[in-house]
């Protein structure tokens, strides 16, 4: 498995985790509305969950940066390969002449 695919899989996993945390906030909101928990408990728990979300989001951005860097690196390698192939062909032509 390539590095690029692993990064993409990690990014997808982080997005999924972020969605789960957002759903937890919605469940908390429903509990607050049905008066099962107090406003203070809601705020404290919500703050913790939002902190988690921010942390996961920043990790995801780092992974996305790594993915971009890896794609650029792959393009550069492909470009160098083309260049070398072209130079080889030119050398062959010169030898034939």
N, CA, C and O atoms as CSV, one atom per row, in Angstrom:
chain,resi,resn,atom,element,x,y,z
A,1,UNK,N,N,0.848,-1.182,0.000
A,1,UNK,CA,C,0.000,0.000,0.000
A,1,UNK,C,C,0.890,1.240,0.000
A,1,UNK,O,O,1.858,1.333,0.755
A,2,UNK,N,N,0.545,2.168,-0.845
A,2,UNK,CA,C,1.379,3.359,-0.952
A,2,UNK,C,C,1.124,4.323,0.209
A,2,UNK,O,O,0.096,4.282,0.885
A,3,UNK,N,N,2.090,5.164,0.394
A,3,UNK,CA,C,2.025,6.164,1.457
A,3,UNK,C,C,0.816,7.071,1.250
A,3,UNK,O,O,0.140,7.459,2.203
A,4,UNK,N,N,0.559,7.398,-0.012
A,4,UNK,CA,C,-0.548,8.282,-0.359
A,4,UNK,C,C,-1.890,7.678,0.073
A,4,UNK,O,O,-2.743,8.378,0.618
A,5,UNK,N,N,-2.068,6.392,-0.171
A,5,UNK,CA,C,-3.323,5.734,0.199
A,5,UNK,C,C,-3.492,5.684,1.716
A,5,UNK,O,O,-4.597,5.846,2.234
A,6,UNK,N,N,-2.384,5.460,2.419
A,6,UNK,CA,C,-2.469,5.432,3.887
A,6,UNK,C,C,-2.877,6.786,4.429
A,6,UNK,O,O,-3.669,6.874,5.367
A,7,UNK,N,N,-2.330,7.856,3.832
A,7,UNK,CA,C,-2.712,9.203,4.263
A,7,UNK,C,C,-4.194,9.450,4.003
A,7,UNK,O,O,-4.897,9.988,4.858
A,8,UNK,N,N,-4.666,9.059,2.825
A,8,UNK,CA,C,-6.072,9.253,2.501
A,8,UNK,C,C,-6.975,8.479,3.465
A,8,UNK,O,O,-8.018,8.978,3.891
A,9,UNK,N,N,-6.562,7.262,3.800
A,9,UNK,CA,C,-7.343,6.454,4.727
A,9,UNK,C,C,-7.366,7.099,6.116
A,9,UNK,O,O,-8.396,7.094,6.790
A,10,UNK,N,N,-6.235,7.648,6.534
A,10,UNK,CA,C,-6.170,8.312,7.843
A,10,UNK,C,C,-7.048,9.554,7.877
A,10,UNK,O,O,-7.720,9.826,8.872
A,11,UNK,N,N,-7.035,10.306,6.779
A,11,UNK,CA,C,-7.872,11.512,6.694
A,11,UNK,C,C,-9.347,11.130,6.780
A,11,UNK,O,O,-10.119,11.770,7.493
A,12,UNK,N,N,-9.731,10.087,6.051
A,12,UNK,CA,C,-11.132,9.635,6.082
A,12,UNK,C,C,-11.526,9.194,7.485
A,12,UNK,O,O,-12.642,9.452,7.937
A,13,UNK,N,N,-10.603,8.530,8.169
A,13,UNK,CA,C,-10.876,8.070,9.536
A,13,UNK,C,C,-11.082,9.260,10.472
A,13,UNK,O,O,-11.987,9.250,11.307
A,14,UNK,N,N,-10.237,10.287,10.330
A,14,UNK,CA,C,-10.385,11.484,11.172
A,14,UNK,C,C,-11.719,12.170,10.903
A,14,UNK,O,O,-12.387,12.614,11.836
A,15,UNK,N,N,-12.114,12.259,9.628
A,15,UNK,CA,C,-13.396,12.878,9.296
A,15,UNK,C,C,-14.546,12.108,9.943
A,15,UNK,O,O,-15.490,12.703,10.462
A,16,UNK,N,N,-14.456,10.782,9.905
A,16,UNK,CA,C,-15.480,9.940,10.506
A,16,UNK,C,C,-15.542,10.162,12.015
A,16,UNK,O,O,-16.626,10.250,12.591
A,17,UNK,N,N,-14.370,10.252,12.652
A,17,UNK,CA,C,-14.315,10.492,14.095
A,17,UNK,C,C,-14.898,11.851,14.462
A,17,UNK,O,O,-15.587,11.984,15.473
A,18,UNK,N,N,-14.622,12.855,13.640
A,18,UNK,CA,C,-15.165,14.196,13.883
A,18,UNK,C,C,-16.691,14.164,13.807
A,18,UNK,O,O,-17.370,14.774,14.633
A,19,UNK,N,N,-17.227,13.451,12.816
A,19,UNK,CA,C,-18.680,13.332,12.700
A,19,UNK,C,C,-19.289,12.662,13.931
A,19,UNK,O,O,-20.349,13.069,14.408
A,20,UNK,N,N,-18.613,11.634,14.440
A,20,UNK,CA,C,-19.098,10.950,15.642
A,20,UNK,C,C,-19.161,11.911,16.824
A,20,UNK,O,O,-20.128,11.912,17.586
A,21,UNK,N,N,-18.124,12.725,16.969
A,21,UNK,CA,C,-18.088,13.681,18.079
A,21,UNK,C,C,-19.193,14.726,17.936
A,21,UNK,O,O,-19.793,15.138,18.929
A,22,UNK,N,N,-19.460,15.155,16.702
A,22,UNK,CA,C,-20.538,16.130,16.482
A,22,UNK,C,C,-21.892,15.526,16.847
A,22,UNK,O,O,-22.771,16.209,17.373
A,23,UNK,N,N,-22.043,14.237,16.561
A,23,UNK,CA,C,-23.288,13.565,16.928
A,23,UNK,C,C,-23.436,13.497,18.449
A,23,UNK,O,O,-24.545,13.590,18.975
A,24,UNK,N,N,-22.312,13.333,19.150
A,24,UNK,CA,C,-22.357,13.318,20.617
A,24,UNK,C,C,-22.893,14.645,21.145
A,24,UNK,O,O,-23.659,14.673,22.109
A,25,UNK,N,N,-22.488,15.741,20.512
A,25,UNK,CA,C,-22.973,17.062,20.927
A,25,UNK,C,C,-24.480,17.153,20.711
A,25,UNK,O,O,-25.204,17.691,21.549
A,26,UNK,N,N,-24.953,16.618,19.567
A,26,UNK,CA,C,-26.393,16.638,19.300
A,26,UNK,C,C,-27.164,15.839,20.357
A,26,UNK,O,O,-28.225,16.263,20.816
A,27,UNK,N,N,-26.621,14.681,20.735
A,27,UNK,CA,C,-27.261,13.858,21.768
A,27,UNK,C,C,-27.299,14.624,23.090
A,27,UNK,O,O,-28.302,14.599,23.802
A,28,UNK,N,N,-26.203,15.302,23.409
A,28,UNK,CA,C,-26.162,16.107,24.641
A,28,UNK,C,C,-27.228,17.190,24.608
A,28,UNK,O,O,-27.903,17.446,25.605
A,29,UNK,N,N,-27.371,17.826,23.444
A,29,UNK,CA,C,-28.359,18.895,23.288
A,29,UNK,C,C,-29.770,18.349,23.532
A,29,UNK,O,O,-30.602,18.991,24.173
A,30,UNK,N,N,-30.017,17.142,23.002
A,30,UNK,CA,C,-31.329,16.524,23.218
A,30,UNK,C,C,-31.557,16.226,24.697
A,30,UNK,O,O,-32.661,16.414,25.209
A,31,UNK,N,N,-30.512,15.760,25.382
A,31,UNK,CA,C,-30.628,15.487,26.819
A,31,UNK,C,C,-30.912,16.763,27.588
A,31,UNK,O,O,-31.692,16.769,28.540
A,32,UNK,N,N,-30.264,17.852,27.163
A,32,UNK,CA,C,-30.489,19.141,27.815
A,32,UNK,C,C,-31.933,19.586,27.608
A,32,UNK,O,O,-32.586,20.055,28.540
A,33,UNK,N,N,-32.424,19.436,26.389
A,33,UNK,CA,C,-33.800,19.840,26.088
A,33,UNK,C,C,-34.828,19.018,26.857
A,33,UNK,O,O,-35.885,19.523,27.235
A,34,UNK,N,N,-34.504,17.738,27.085
A,34,UNK,CA,C,-35.439,16.895,27.830
A,34,UNK,C,C,-35.176,16.973,29.339
A,34,UNK,O,O,-35.772,16.236,30.124
A,35,UNK,N,N,-34.287,17.865,29.722
A,35,UNK,CA,C,-33.964,18.163,31.126
A,35,UNK,C,C,-33.374,16.976,31.899
A,35,UNK,O,O,-33.590,16.833,33.103
A,36,UNK,N,N,-32.637,16.141,31.192
A,36,UNK,CA,C,-31.958,15.025,31.858
A,36,UNK,C,C,-30.626,15.468,32.455
A,36,UNK,O,O,-30.139,14.893,33.428
A,37,UNK,N,N,-30.042,16.515,31.839
A,37,UNK,CA,C,-28.800,17.079,32.379
A,37,UNK,C,C,-28.970,18.586,32.536
A,37,UNK,O,O,-29.851,19.201,31.934
A,38,UNK,N,N,-28.095,19.161,33.366
A,38,UNK,CA,C,-28.174,20.609,33.596
A,38,UNK,C,C,-27.383,21.344,32.525
A,38,UNK,O,O,-26.602,20.762,31.773
A,39,UNK,N,N,-27.619,22.639,32.492
A,39,UNK,CA,C,-26.919,23.501,31.513
A,39,UNK,C,C,-25.409,23.468,31.764
A,39,UNK,O,O,-24.625,23.452,30.814
A,40,UNK,N,N,-25.004,23.456,33.016
A,40,UNK,CA,C,-23.582,23.442,33.368
A,40,UNK,C,C,-22.916,22.159,32.881
A,40,UNK,O,O,-21.832,22.199,32.300
A,41,UNK,N,N,-23.569,21.018,33.121
A,41,UNK,CA,C,-23.017,19.741,32.651
A,41,UNK,C,C,-22.895,19.734,31.128
A,41,UNK,O,O,-21.912,19.254,30.563
A,42,UNK,N,N,-23.921,20.280,30.490
A,42,UNK,CA,C,-23.918,20.362,29.029
A,42,UNK,C,C,-22.738,21.184,28.538
A,42,UNK,O,O,-22.013,20.759,27.639
A,43,UNK,N,N,-22.543,22.359,29.125
A,43,UNK,CA,C,-21.460,23.242,28.688
A,43,UNK,C,C,-20.084,22.613,28.902
A,43,UNK,O,O,-19.217,22.697,28.033
A,44,UNK,N,N,-19.891,21.990,30.050
A,44,UNK,CA,C,-18.590,21.372,30.349
A,44,UNK,C,C,-18.294,20.242,29.365
A,44,UNK,O,O,-17.208,20.176,28.789
A,45,UNK,N,N,-19.264,19.363,29.181
A,45,UNK,CA,C,-19.067,18.218,28.281
A,45,UNK,C,C,-18.904,18.690,26.839
A,45,UNK,O,O,-18.068,18.179,26.094
A,46,UNK,N,N,-19.711,19.668,26.464
A,46,UNK,CA,C,-19.642,20.207,25.096
A,46,UNK,C,C,-18.266,20.810,24.839
A,46,UNK,O,O,-17.696,20.621,23.765
A,47,UNK,N,N,-17.737,21.527,25.807
A,47,UNK,CA,C,-16.419,22.148,25.660
A,47,UNK,C,C,-15.337,21.084,25.447
A,47,UNK,O,O,-14.447,21.248,24.613
A,48,UNK,N,N,-15.430,19.990,26.216
A,48,UNK,CA,C,-14.453,18.899,26.074
A,48,UNK,C,C,-14.537,18.273,24.688
A,48,UNK,O,O,-13.515,18.005,24.057
A,49,UNK,N,N,-15.747,18.045,24.225
A,49,UNK,CA,C,-15.940,17.431,22.914
A,49,UNK,C,C,-15.440,18.369,21.810
A,49,UNK,O,O,-14.787,17.924,20.866
A,50,UNK,N,N,-15.744,19.656,21.928
A,50,UNK,CA,C,-15.288,20.614,20.921
A,50,UNK,C,C,-13.767,20.704,20.889
A,50,UNK,O,O,-13.176,20.877,19.823
A,51,UNK,N,N,-13.140,20.588,22.039
A,51,UNK,CA,C,-11.682,20.579,22.114
A,51,UNK,C,C,-11.127,19.371,21.362
A,51,UNK,O,O,-10.147,19.484,20.625
A,52,UNK,N,N,-11.761,18.220,21.555
A,52,UNK,CA,C,-11.371,16.998,20.848
A,52,UNK,C,C,-11.496,17.183,19.341
A,52,UNK,O,O,-10.622,16.782,18.572
A,53,UNK,N,N,-12.605,17.799,18.941
A,53,UNK,CA,C,-12.862,18.027,17.517
A,53,UNK,C,C,-11.783,18.926,16.925
A,53,UNK,O,O,-11.278,18.657,15.835
A,54,UNK,N,N,-11.429,19.989,17.638
A,54,UNK,CA,C,-10.380,20.899,17.141
A,54,UNK,C,C,-9.055,20.168,16.991
A,54,UNK,O,O,-8.334,20.368,16.013
A,55,UNK,N,N,-8.736,19.318,17.965
A,55,UNK,CA,C,-7.479,18.559,17.906
A,55,UNK,C,C,-7.473,17.611,16.704
A,55,UNK,O,O,-6.483,17.527,15.977
A,56,UNK,N,N,-8.571,16.909,16.504
A,56,UNK,CA,C,-8.653,15.986,15.370
A,56,UNK,C,C,-8.604,16.736,14.049
A,56,UNK,O,O,-7.996,16.275,13.083
A,57,UNK,N,N,-9.250,17.896,14.015
A,57,UNK,CA,C,-9.262,18.710,12.797
A,57,UNK,C,C,-7.852,19.176,12.442
A,57,UNK,O,O,-7.463,19.162,11.274
A,58,UNK,N,N,-7.095,19.587,13.449
A,58,UNK,CA,C,-5.729,20.043,13.165
A,58,UNK,C,C,-4.849,18.869,12.710
A,58,UNK,O,O,-4.001,19.037,11.834
A,59,UNK,N,N,-5.049,17.688,13.301
A,59,UNK,CA,C,-4.306,16.507,12.849
A,59,UNK,C,C,-4.663,16.169,11.406
A,59,UNK,O,O,-3.804,15.787,10.612
A,60,UNK,N,N,-5.932,16.315,11.084
A,60,UNK,CA,C,-6.388,16.040,9.728
A,60,UNK,C,C,-5.742,17.014,8.737
A,60,UNK,O,O,-5.342,16.613,7.644
A,61,UNK,N,N,-5.643,18.288,9.118
A,61,UNK,CA,C,-5.003,19.279,8.248
A,61,UNK,C,C,-3.534,18.953,8.027
A,61,UNK,O,O,-3.012,19.146,6.929
A,62,UNK,N,N,-2.864,18.458,9.063
A,62,UNK,CA,C,-1.464,18.060,8.929
A,62,UNK,C,C,-1.355,16.900,7.941
A,62,UNK,O,O,-0.461,16.881,7.094
A,63,UNK,N,N,-2.263,15.940,8.052
A,63,UNK,CA,C,-2.263,14.809,7.123
A,63,UNK,C,C,-2.530,15.267,5.689
A,63,UNK,O,O,-1.922,14.761,4.746
A,64,UNK,N,N,-3.435,16.219,5.534
A,64,UNK,CA,C,-3.738,16.737,4.204
A,64,UNK,C,C,-2.519,17.444,3.609
A,64,UNK,O,O,-2.263,17.346,2.408
A,65,UNK,N,N,-1.773,18.151,4.451
A,65,UNK,CA,C,-0.544,18.788,3.992
A,65,UNK,C,C,0.472,17.754,3.549
A,65,UNK,O,O,1.151,17.938,2.539
A,66,UNK,N,N,0.580,16.659,4.305
A,66,UNK,CA,C,1.481,15.578,3.936
A,66,UNK,C,C,1.067,14.928,2.632
A,66,UNK,O,O,1.915,14.551,1.823
A,67,UNK,N,N,-0.229,14.796,2.427
A,67,UNK,CA,C,-0.749,14.215,1.193
A,67,UNK,C,C,-0.411,15.105,-0.002
A,67,UNK,O,O,0.000,14.612,-1.052
A,68,UNK,N,N,-0.583,16.391,0.160
A,68,UNK,CA,C,-0.261,17.337,-0.906
A,68,UNK,C,C,1.221,17.273,-1.243
A,68,UNK,O,O,1.607,17.261,-2.412
A,69,UNK,N,N,2.037,17.230,-0.211
A,69,UNK,CA,C,3.479,17.144,-0.395
A,69,UNK,C,C,3.863,15.858,-1.142
A,69,UNK,O,O,4.706,15.875,-2.039
A,70,UNK,N,N,3.232,14.752,-0.756
A,70,UNK,CA,C,3.516,13.461,-1.389
A,70,UNK,C,C,3.100,13.470,-2.859
A,70,UNK,O,O,3.820,12.946,-3.708
A,71,UNK,N,N,1.950,14.058,-3.163
A,71,UNK,CA,C,1.498,14.143,-4.555
A,71,UNK,C,C,2.475,14.958,-5.389
A,71,UNK,O,O,2.811,14.585,-6.513
A,72,UNK,N,N,2.929,16.077,-4.825
A,72,UNK,CA,C,3.894,16.926,-5.527
A,72,UNK,C,C,5.185,16.143,-5.776
A,72,UNK,O,O,5.776,16.231,-6.852
A,73,UNK,N,N,5.609,15.387,-4.780
A,73,UNK,CA,C,6.823,14.581,-4.898
A,73,UNK,C,C,6.673,13.541,-6.010
A,73,UNK,O,O,7.599,13.327,-6.794
A,74,UNK,N,N,5.508,12.898,-6.076
A,74,UNK,CA,C,5.265,11.897,-7.113
A,74,UNK,C,C,5.281,12.534,-8.501
A,74,UNK,O,O,5.803,11.949,-9.449
A,75,UNK,N,N,4.710,13.730,-8.619
A,75,UNK,CA,C,4.711,14.435,-9.904
A,75,UNK,C,C,6.130,14.787,-10.327
A,75,UNK,O,O,6.482,14.662,-11.500
A,76,UNK,N,N,6.939,15.224,-9.379
A,76,UNK,CA,C,8.326,15.558,-9.688
A,76,UNK,C,C,9.095,14.328,-10.151
A,76,UNK,O,O,9.886,14.409,-11.091
A,77,UNK,N,N,8.871,13.203,-9.506
A,77,UNK,CA,C,9.537,11.966,-9.917
A,77,UNK,C,C,9.127,11.569,-11.330
A,77,UNK,O,O,9.970,11.167,-12.131
A,78,UNK,N,N,7.840,11.680,-11.640
A,78,UNK,CA,C,7.351,11.345,-12.980
A,78,UNK,C,C,7.971,12.274,-14.016
A,78,UNK,O,O,8.327,11.846,-15.113
A,79,UNK,N,N,8.096,13.550,-13.658
A,79,UNK,CA,C,8.689,14.540,-14.556
A,79,UNK,C,C,10.160,14.219,-14.828
A,79,UNK,O,O,10.614,14.291,-15.970
A,80,UNK,N,N,10.894,13.869,-13.787
A,80,UNK,CA,C,12.297,13.502,-13.940
A,80,UNK,C,C,12.441,12.259,-14.812
A,80,UNK,O,O,13.357,12.166,-15.629
A,81,UNK,N,N,11.546,11.325,-14.635
A,81,UNK,CA,C,11.578,10.096,-15.415
A,81,UNK,C,C,11.395,10.409,-16.901
A,81,UNK,O,O,12.102,9.866,-17.751
A,82,UNK,N,N,10.429,11.297,-17.206
A,82,UNK,CA,C,10.195,11.710,-18.596
A,82,UNK,C,C,11.433,12.378,-19.177
A,82,UNK,O,O,11.824,12.131,-20.318
A,83,UNK,N,N,12.035,13.229,-18.360
A,83,UNK,CA,C,13.216,13.972,-18.804
A,83,UNK,C,C,14.356,13.005,-19.143
A,83,UNK,O,O,15.000,13.145,-20.183
A,84,UNK,N,N,14.602,12.035,-18.276
A,84,UNK,CA,C,15.665,11.058,-18.503
A,84,UNK,C,C,15.391,10.232,-19.754
A,84,UNK,O,O,16.308,9.933,-20.519
A,85,UNK,N,N,14.133,9.865,-19.960
A,85,UNK,CA,C,13.764,9.080,-21.128
A,85,UNK,C,C,14.006,9.883,-22.403
A,85,UNK,O,O,14.491,9.351,-23.402
A,86,UNK,N,N,13.666,11.157,-22.355
A,86,UNK,CA,C,13.853,12.032,-23.506
A,86,UNK,C,C,15.342,12.192,-23.818
A,86,UNK,O,O,15.749,12.162,-24.980
A,87,UNK,N,N,16.149,12.362,-22.762
A,87,UNK,CA,C,17.594,12.490,-22.950
A,87,UNK,C,C,18.190,11.217,-23.546
A,87,UNK,O,O,19.080,11.292,-24.393
A,88,UNK,N,N,17.720,10.073,-23.124
A,88,UNK,CA,C,18.183,8.790,-23.660
A,88,UNK,C,C,17.892,8.689,-25.147
A,88,UNK,O,O,18.743,8.277,-25.934
A,89,UNK,N,N,16.673,9.072,-25.522
A,89,UNK,CA,C,16.282,9.027,-26.931
A,89,UNK,C,C,17.150,9.955,-27.765
A,89,UNK,O,O,17.538,9.606,-28.880
A,90,UNK,N,N,17.459,11.134,-27.237
A,90,UNK,CA,C,18.311,12.080,-27.950
A,90,UNK,C,C,19.715,11.524,-28.144
A,90,UNK,O,O,20.315,11.705,-29.204
A,91,UNK,N,N,20.241,10.851,-27.128
A,91,UNK,CA,C,21.565,10.250,-27.223
A,91,UNK,C,C,21.582,9.153,-28.281
A,91,UNK,O,O,22.548,9.031,-29.035
A,92,UNK,N,N,20.515,8.353,-28.342
A,92,UNK,CA,C,20.419,7.297,-29.338
A,92,UNK,C,C,20.424,7.882,-30.750
A,92,UNK,O,O,21.071,7.353,-31.654
A,93,UNK,N,N,19.685,8.992,-30.923
A,93,UNK,CA,C,19.617,9.649,-32.232
A,93,UNK,C,C,20.987,10.162,-32.638
A,93,UNK,O,O,21.375,10.039,-33.800
A,94,UNK,N,N,21.724,10.735,-31.696
A,94,UNK,CA,C,23.057,11.266,-31.989
A,94,UNK,C,C,24.007,10.145,-32.374
A,94,UNK,O,O,24.836,10.314,-33.268
A,95,UNK,N,N,23.896,9.009,-31.714
A,95,UNK,CA,C,24.769,7.867,-32.014
A,95,UNK,C,C,24.444,7.309,-33.393
A,95,UNK,O,O,25.358,6.878,-34.097
A,96,UNK,N,N,23.211,7.299,-33.798
A,96,UNK,CA,C,22.820,6.788,-35.123
A,96,UNK,C,C,23.334,7.695,-36.226
A,96,UNK,O,O,23.671,7.214,-37.308
A,97,UNK,N,N,23.401,8.984,-35.981
A,97,UNK,CA,C,23.878,9.946,-36.986
A,97,UNK,C,C,25.352,9.888,-37.034
A,97,UNK,O,O,25.974,10.613,-37.810
